[in-house]
Amino acid sequence: MLSNRLLLLTITALAPMLWGTTYLTTTLFLPADRPLLAAFLRALPAGILLLILCRRLPRGEWWWKSWVLGVLNIGAFFALLFIAAYRLPGGVAAIVGGLQPLVVALLASRVLHERMTGRVLVSGAAGAFGVSLIVLQSQARLDAIGILAAVGGTFCMSSGIVLSKKWGQPAPLLATTSWQLIAGGLSLLPVMILLEGIPTTPLTVTNLAGYAYLSVAGTAFAYVAWFHGITRLPASTIAFLGLLSPVVAIVLGWAIAGEQLAPIQIAGIVIVLGSISAVIVARAPKPAGSRRRRSCARGRARNW
């Protein structure tokens, strides 16, 4: 049972780890100043690819539910994330995103009736602090619109996680993931046209390779793994695994792009990994033997 849970955690963790490669891929392969184009070309082609594989459309209420989840998990989240990233230099957007485990824990306690323990609260605060050590720079400045966008993006993704858990999977995983990606991609299209306009310069082979990687690996595969975990793990555990994204991003920047890794950033990585581990251990199911021993102990206590 523990080995199955470890496999499930590993598969789910692949999603934020792949998302952590987005920064380096964007820097090396994609055209500059087109973040919403990147988001659109990540989501819609990935959704169409999965729909071709599963060949199944939503039914009944799942037309509007898929649209809601697609907007929360992908469309609005991507748009707000990129707006925040442009207006909040120094990684402030990532710090607001680091609060997501706490937001998810609060929503899950209200909507899913998951128990919000002290360990989750402390680990969530530690995780956000660790992310701040990883990404925050001394020259960071605040911007009201950027802060609102970052908070909105965090709330969208958190709500998407909780609602995905609450509504479940009415069809095979590939199908429900494709519905959300297509809905998210289509919702991004008018935002991209309004804020960035239609691309006027042709894409290079390098650009196409970058978009293909982000769409197939960083979106199609990653979201299938992510939603697979949502159906089987507590919502708060899922949210903490999302903190792996900035860790992977900073490590790849050091290993591949030659960026310097300061001691304070190493400390942040350790804190983030520690907060994730603390929640995973706390949420681990107790072995059947220990439950039987506790039951017998309670029985003896009552008899005594």
Secondary structure, 3 states (H helix, E strand, C coil): CHHHHHHHHHHHHHHHHHHCCHHHHHHHHCCCCCHHHHHHHHHHHHHHHHHHHHCCCCCCCHHHHHHHHHHHHHHHHHHHHHHHHHHCCCCHHHHHHCCHHHHHHHHHHHHCCCCCCHHHHHHHHHHHHHHHHHHCCCCCCCCHHHHHHHHHHHHHHHHHHHHHHHHCCCCCHHHHHHHHHHHHHHHHHHHHHHHCCCCCCCCCHHHHHHHHHHHHHHHHHHHHHHHHHHHHCCHHHHHHHCCHHHHHHHHHHHHCCCCCCCHHHHHHHHHHHHHHHHHHHHHCCCCHHHHHHHHHHHHHHHHC
